[in-house]
Amino acid sequence: MSTSEFECRILTDAADYGLSTNPLDVATSRYVINNLNHLSDEFGQVLSCMSSTVAALSGKTGYLTPATPAATGVFYPVVSHTFPIKVRAAGQSYKFRIRIGGASGNTASTLFLAQLTGGSGLLTSGTDAQYVTAATTSSTAAWLTGASLGPNAYTTLMELTSEQVNRCLISMPTTIDLGGDDASVQVAMVTLLISASTANVAHVPRLYNVMLAEVIGTS
Amino acid sequence: MSGVVQVQRQEPSPDEMLSGGPISSGRQWYPAAFGSNWLAGQSAVLVPNVVIDKSVVAGSTGVLHFRALTRAIAIERVWMLRLRTATTATATIKAPASTGASLVVGVSPGRMALPIVYREILASQASALTDLTIEVAAATGDIEIDSLCCFELARIELDVLGVDPQTERPRQSIYEGTGVESATGVIASLFTADPRRVGMFHWAVPVITPVTRNGAYTNLLTLAQPMLARKLSDGANSGVLNWSAYAKVNAGTGEVRVSTSNSGVSDPVTVSVTSFAWTTAREIEIDCEDMSKNDGLPGGLWDDLQIQIRGNGADTLSIAALSVWDAEAT
């Protein structure tokens, strides 16, 4: 389950707090902790919303492709997105809802691979930080099914372990406050790399959409 | 140490808070202080990564618009852009467009593995419905704007909403006064924190190369965009989001309409201005997350949002951006 006890906010009134005559009992304390946890659970962000414009309106193909692949069955990068992620108490990431919209160039069997990578190189293979779609031979854009490559074999999710998140931690320049002294802030920056492979190098894969969003999950 | 913001959140457990038992300053309120600082001070994504996939030819400037309700806690926005060119090019980046500090970058062929990072230092802190703009001027060579994102950088320390964890120590006064300290501080911070999932979806192209439509409604997106709102209240099946389009017509009227696959939204807005402007922000109610599901999908379904545009009669609608954001108070 999520980290909150009630899986929602308990509505409270600010006027009921802050005076010495207001009691702070167990129930109130539980509501406060619940609300803190629930709002934190729902603080997960949308990280990627790549959405292609229909070709008839954009004047372009409406999809992204890798540079012409030199070999079949090899994954070539198509697009990469970088963003800050939320880090949980035990150091792992929130889960990530992943959805990939793609198609084959021309009935050539096509796969798409999503990988979450960090600042110190590619993350360990065979983990839930990698997600591969089922092969498609359709040349019509569609949301593709798939599964993560780690022990959880999630069909709609990806996840980073605490070790993987650790590799993503960087310091970014900032200031203490508005116009204040220089400082640095620690951020877990992650790059989502989408690659594709084809069974026929004459027919390159077509990537239309990528959606990645944090979700707290139940485990 | 005052209201320090950690990169790692805290998850204080309510399980030990039982009637008749003690409420521990060390086991509950101390992590709660760090937790409320995290909630108030961590980053929020204003513009999730979007693919622009549009060219800016040498000597011209591409300006992109996005709209969202910013958070008062932020002192700095970070833009991350990926640009490319066929041979070699130089770009000048400014955010906000026209008035931001100039960042001159060399652009290389091929899709970049690492993004260009642009710091937009804010002059003041405010939660406001904001036209977030960035410009990419192609000084030499044609440039392709590949993709970008924008987020409010996390704070390292909070002066206004920050709770000093030292005030949660054993034998410190608990629940005294209305300042941001002790248990009261955690409660006060929760009432004023703004932990929204700000940017839900954006579609944008440079204003110089808008998408135009003359004729009946047609889909703008190849595939409708999956979306779920936050679940806030007990029993809620939906959440409220805001949307707005940056559009104009050459004459007469045109329309922009958003619709959803599962929550039954069909919300059109008429455009009659002949210079680009944001349409009045409108609310839509879409499905929210199911917290009992690992992926949060209610009934195993996404709520997919599609955009449709049309120009009425002989009128031509031009659209350069559409934004969907979360403005619901917590």
Interface residues (C-beta under 8 A of the other chain):
Chain A: M1 S2 T3 S4 E5 F6 E7 C8 R9 L11 A14 Y17 G18 L19 S20 N22 L24 V26 A27 S29 R30 V32 I33 N34 N35 L36 N37 L39 S40 D41 E42 F43 G44 Q45 V46 L47 S48 C49 M50 S51 S52 T53 V54 A55 A56 L57 S58 K60 G62 Y63 L64 A67 P77 V78 V79 S80 H81 T82 F83 P84 K86 V87 R88 A89 G91 K95 R97 R99 G101 A141 A142 W143 Y154 T156 L157 L169 M172 P173 T174 T175 I176 D177 L178 A183 S184 V185 Q186 V187 A188 L192 Y208 N209 V210 M211 L212 A213 V215 I216 G217 T218 S219
Chain B: V5 V7 Q8 R9 Q10 E11 P12 S13 P14 M17 L18 S19 G20 G21 I23 Q28 A32 G35 S36 W38 L39 Q42 S43 A44 V45 P48 N49 V50 V51 D53 I75 E76 V78 M80 R82 G110 R111 M112 A113 L114 P115 R119 I121 L122 S124 Q125 D146 S147 C149 F151 L153 A154 R155 I156 E157 D159 I174 Y175 E176 G177 T178 A183 T184 V186 I187 A188 L190 F191 A193 P195 R196 R197 V198 G199 M200 F201 H202 W203 V205 V211 T212 R213 T218 N219 L220 L221 T222 L223 Q225 P226 L228 R230 K231 L232 S233 D234 G235 A236 E289 M291 S292 K293 N294 D295 G296 L297 W302 I309 T330
